[in-house]
Amino acid sequence: MVELCLTLLCPPALEEKLLDLLLMSPEAAVFTSAPVAAHGLAFGRLSASEQVLGRAKATQVQVLLAEADKAALLQAVQTQFAGAGLRYWLTPIAEAGAIA
């Protein structure tokens, strides 16, 4: 049962590596990814235009998962991306399903 949404922010340079990890993780059965503008955090050095605009390019990944799978997935991400500056947060899912 889907109970949580794990949101991850990563630098675009790490996007493919993160998506590969999630594709190989049985805990991450359903996830999405999209380019976003991250405000208030920086992944390494900001370009001159990012400094002026006050935002950094990032990739946002959202993973739907069960509470029981949370620890294993977070451990896998933390192990593979230690020191990479990824940010994450978890939010509860009130309801999820498919529209047939």
C-alpha positions as CSV (number, residue, x, y, z in Angstrom):
1,M,0.0,0.0,0.0
2,V,1.3,3.4,-1.0
3,E,1.6,5.6,2.2
4,L,4.5,8.0,1.5
5,C,5.9,10.3,-1.2
6,L,9.7,10.6,-1.1
7,T,10.8,13.8,-2.9
8,L,14.4,14.1,-3.8
9,L,16.3,17.1,-5.3
10,C,19.5,16.4,-7.1
11,P,21.9,18.3,-9.3
12,P,21.2,17.6,-13.0
13,A,24.6,15.9,-13.4
14,L,23.5,13.2,-11.0
15,E,20.0,12.7,-12.5
16,E,20.8,9.6,-14.5
17,K,22.7,7.9,-11.7
18,L,19.7,8.5,-9.3
19,L,17.2,7.3,-11.9
20,D,19.2,4.1,-12.5
21,L,19.3,3.4,-8.8
22,L,15.5,3.8,-8.5
23,L,14.9,1.7,-11.6
24,M,16.8,-1.1,-9.9
25,S,15.1,-0.7,-6.5
26,P,12.0,-2.8,-5.9
27,E,10.9,-0.3,-3.3
28,A,10.5,2.4,-6.0
29,A,7.7,0.8,-8.1
30,V,6.3,4.2,-9.2
31,F,8.2,7.5,-9.5
32,T,8.4,10.6,-11.6
33,S,11.2,13.1,-12.5
34,A,11.2,16.6,-13.7
35,P,13.5,19.6,-14.1
36,V,12.9,22.3,-11.5
37,A,14.4,25.5,-10.2
38,A,15.7,25.1,-6.6
39,H,15.6,28.1,-4.4
40,G,17.6,28.5,-1.2
41,L,20.1,25.8,-1.9
42,A,23.0,25.4,-4.2
43,F,24.7,22.3,-5.7
44,G,28.3,23.4,-5.7
45,R,29.0,26.5,-7.6
46,L,26.2,28.5,-9.2
47,S,26.7,29.9,-12.7
48,A,26.6,33.6,-13.0
49,S,23.0,33.5,-14.3
50,E,21.9,31.3,-11.5
51,Q,23.4,33.7,-9.0
52,V,21.5,36.6,-10.6
53,L,18.3,34.7,-10.8
54,G,18.6,33.3,-7.3
55,R,17.9,29.7,-8.3
56,A,19.7,26.6,-9.3
57,K,18.8,24.0,-11.9
58,A,17.8,20.7,-10.2
59,T,16.0,17.5,-10.9
60,Q,13.0,16.6,-8.7
61,V,12.2,13.0,-8.3
62,Q,9.0,11.8,-6.5
63,V,8.7,8.2,-5.4
64,L,5.6,6.6,-4.1
65,L,6.3,3.9,-1.5
66,A,5.1,2.0,1.5
67,E,6.2,3.0,5.0
68,A,7.8,-0.4,5.3
69,D,10.1,0.3,2.3
70,K,11.2,3.8,3.5
71,A,14.3,2.8,5.4
72,A,15.7,0.5,2.7
73,L,15.3,3.0,-0.1
74,L,16.7,5.9,1.9
75,Q,19.7,3.8,2.9
76,A,20.4,2.9,-0.7
77,V,20.2,6.6,-1.7
78,Q,22.4,7.7,1.2
79,T,25.0,5.0,0.5
80,Q,25.3,5.8,-3.3
81,F,25.1,9.6,-2.9
82,A,27.0,10.3,0.3
83,G,28.4,13.8,0.1
84,A,26.6,14.7,-3.1
85,G,24.3,17.3,-1.5
86,L,21.0,15.6,-2.4
87,R,18.0,16.9,-0.4
88,Y,14.9,15.0,0.5
89,W,11.6,15.1,2.3
90,L,8.8,12.7,3.0
91,T,5.1,13.5,2.9
92,P,2.1,11.2,3.7
93,I,-0.2,10.2,0.9
94,A,-3.9,10.5,1.8
95,E,-5.1,8.4,-1.1
96,A,-3.6,6.9,-4.3
97,G,-4.9,4.8,-7.1
98,A,-5.4,4.3,-10.8
99,I,-8.2,5.9,-12.9
100,A,-9.4,3.1,-15.2
